[in-house]
Amino acid sequence: MHLSWKIRPNSYFDSIDLMRVAEQTRQLAGVIEVAVVMGTPTGRAMLAEAAMWPAEAPEGTPSDLLVAVRASGEVVARHALARVDDLLSAGRDAGPARAAPAPRTTASAARGGAANVALVAVPGDYAVLDAHQALSSGLHVFLFSDGVSLDDEIALKRRARERGLLVMGPECGTAIINGVGLGFANRVRRGPIGIVGASGTGIQEVTSLVHRLGGGVSHAIGTGGRDLHAAVGGITTLQSLARLAADESTRALLIVSKPASPAVADVVLRAAVEAKKPVVACLLGYDGRVPGGVHAVTTLEAAAATAVSLAGGAVVELERPAGVTRGGARGAVRGLYAGGTLCDEARRIVGGAPHGFVDFGAEEFTRGRPHPIIDPSRRNTAIVEAGDDPTVSVLLLDLILGDCAHPDPAAAVTPALAEARERARRGGRTLTVVAHVVGTDDDPQGLGRQEKTLRDLGALVCASNRRAAETARAIAGGA
């Protein structure tokens, strides 16, 4: 095994671009691991923690780009480093020709155009400064970056509120504003349903289901996963509800969140009622008193269907999986998820021990490496390992489509699924695969093509995460 590394001085790239380059390079034969990060103290520390950066490397600066490759041999590693250079250069060369130099700061970019939203995806050490610059320039902020402290989040959101602006984030994975997707967003039709979500993949699931059920989305505003925590107080959620209440194109409101502070959830639900529009709320884990006028539901599918109905649409029936045998593969369900909210929803449906769930989008798995929506390699390893586990009878998965996602996630997971099922067969077991694909046929990857790839492999494909979890539970012998 050989480790090669390289420093590219003064070479800033967006974090999403770096994730894509690392994932594509990782596909080369003989390449074991690839890391492409900015040379901030946090970036260097993550590489060192992963044993991907040698102690003898020069210190460098935060504006340098650090590239590290672990491969089967020196020749393969050198080839992978060259591949990284080619991909980075191609990404910049592919852009439109510029008559003038690109702006170097958020403030100068704001002065040069008609944009009203700044997308911040720099390392967390610098994201707060860029976000404040955007607010000073009168821009709303879509804060994709992680590594932002809770105190900084509170300060940013309070300042934004004073200026009549929104801070979506930090760690805001998804938003759709005036039909334009930001971050990991799916391509859905425009319509009368306005969505506010403290969950990225939760927004992706409900917007995709709204589309598939015949409805449409006016706006989907992400708030970041901590917005409904007690310390933050739901600042962005409350601002978003007020904006959607005043928006003439929005006829119904949908709120989706991971577990929230009960007190903040109470405030949010009361504010939603004051919007004087039909409201659907899917607050996972919330057991407080729901005010009259709010349609409380417990699954993301029910949230989408109820919103479509309340907005005046005719709900289209989703396809049901065929070939489900209740109790046909008794044992444990292993849920291996790219989406945190989807993982939480499935866990609540399937139940606890002996079943097990892993959210590969959690910070412990994404620190210093791409999100599993972009790079499925770490989850693929866990899929193969599940084939050797004699307690596992059902494998439960999500695949996420949309802009910025892996270009062909079903093809990327196919070798791992085939290997896991073969290992289970050699052990005298049958491993059933149940999957749900989040997306639409308008997404670049194509919902139908992705589902067909999985079905051709023998997987049971379900039209929603709720149906996939219930199907997995039934096959494993649950109620």
JOLIN-V628248 format. One record per backbone hydrogen bond with DSSP energy under -1.0 kcal/mol. NH is the residue of the N-H (numbers start at 1). CO is the residue of the C=O. If there is no record, write none. Layout:
NH,CO  NH,CO
This chain:
2,71  4,69  6,67  8,65  11,63  15,121  18,14  19,15  20,16  21,17  22,18  23,19  24,20  25,21  26,22  28,25  31,28  32,70  33,70  35,68  37,66  39,64  44,40  45,41  46,42  47,43  48,44  49,45  50,46  51,48  52,47  57,54  64,61  65,8  66,37  67,6  68,35  69,4  70,33  71,2  72,30  77,73  78,74  79,75  80,76  81,77  82,78  83,79  84,80  85,81  86,82  87,83  88,84  89,85  90,86  91,87  92,88  93,89  94,90  95,92  109,105  110,106  111,107  112,108  118,140  120,142  126,123  127,123  130,126  131,127  132,128  133,129  134,130  135,131  136,132  137,133  138,135  139,134  140,116  141,166  142,118  143,168  144,120  144,142  145,120  153,149  154,150  155,151  156,152  157,153  158,154  159,155  160,156  161,157  162,158  163,159  164,161  165,160  168,141  169,223  171,145  172,143  175,182  176,220  177,180  180,177  182,175  184,173  185,183  193,216  194,252  195,219  196,254  197,221  198,256  203,199  204,200  205,201  206,202  207,203  208,204  209,205  210,206  211,207  212,208  213,209  214,211  215,210  217,189  218,193  220,176  221,195  223,197  227,224  229,226  233,229  234,227  238,234  239,235  240,236  241,237  242,238  243,239  244,240  245,241  246,242  250,247  251,192  252,192  253,278  254,194  255,280  256,196  257,282  261,228  265,261  266,262  267,263  268,264  269,265  270,266  271,267  272,268  273,269  274,270  275,272  276,273  280,253  281,295  282,255  284,257  286,283  294,291  295,279  296,294  297,281  303,299  304,300  305,301  306,302  307,303  308,304  309,305  310,306  311,307  312,309  313,308  316,213  327,474  328,325  329,475  331,476  332,391  334,394  335,356  336,396  337,358  343,339  344,340  345,341  346,342  347,343  348,344  349,345  350,346  351,347  355,352  356,333  358,335  360,337  362,359  365,362  366,362  367,363  369,366  374,371  375,371  380,376  381,377  382,378  383,379  384,380  385,381  386,382  388,385  392,389  393,332  394,332  395,432  396,334  397,434  399,436  401,438  403,185  405,402  406,373  412,408  413,409  414,410  417,413  418,414  419,415  420,416  421,417  422,418  423,419  424,420  425,421  426,422  427,423  428,425  429,424  432,393  434,395  435,460  436,397  438,399  443,440  450,446  451,447  452,448  453,449  454,450  455,451  456,452  458,455  459,454  460,433  462,435  468,464  469,465  470,466  471,467  472,468  473,469  474,470  475,471  476,472  477,474  478,473
